[in-house]
Amino acid sequence: MRTLTSADAKNNFGELIDLARAAPVGITKYDRPVVVVMAVEEFERLKALDAPVTVPAAKRKAKK
């Protein structure tokens, strides 16, 4: 993962966006990682993986 300092991210915001569209970019502040910037498509994909799995009501009744 590519890493930028917070100052570099601020001063080169357009480049940050371009980089983050291709792969997540870590941002550091005082040499410590603080955030990751990523494309919205990657965020949505990860969010979907974290969504709870629900069993349809018909299948819940059939199990009993």
N, C-alpha and C positions, 0 to 999 in steps of 0.2 A: 504494500500500500504506500502510495506517495504521501509525503508529509510536508506541510508548510507551517511556518510560524504564523501566529495571528497577524503580525505586521505585514508579512508577505501576502497573506490571504486578503487583507484589507486593501493593500496597495495594488494588487493584481486580481481584483475580484472577477473580471471577465475570464481570465485564465483559470481561476479556481472553478468557475462554472463549467468551462470546457473540460477540464480534467475530471471533475466529478461526474460528468455525463458518461465518461468512459469507464471509470472505476472509483470506488470510494477514496476520499482524500482525508487524511488525518490532519487536524490542526492542533498545534502546540502553543502553549503560553508559558513562558519562563521554563522552557525545556520539559514541560509536562504535557502529556496528551489531554485535551479537554473536550474535543468534539470530532465527529466524523461527518463530512458532507458527502451526500450521495445523490444519484439521480432519483427522481420521484418513482420511476418504474421499479427500481431496486427496493426502495422503501416499501412500496405497495406489496411487492413479492414477499418481503420479510414479514410484513404485517399479516399477510394471509397465512403464513406458516404458524404464526402465534395465535391465530383465531381458535376459539374453543370448537371442538368437534361436537355437533349435536346429532342425536339419533332421532329420526322422525318418530312421531307419536305412534304410528301404526306398528313400527318395529319394537317399540318399548312394550306395547300391550302384548305382542306375540311372544315375548320372552317370558312373561309371567306365567 
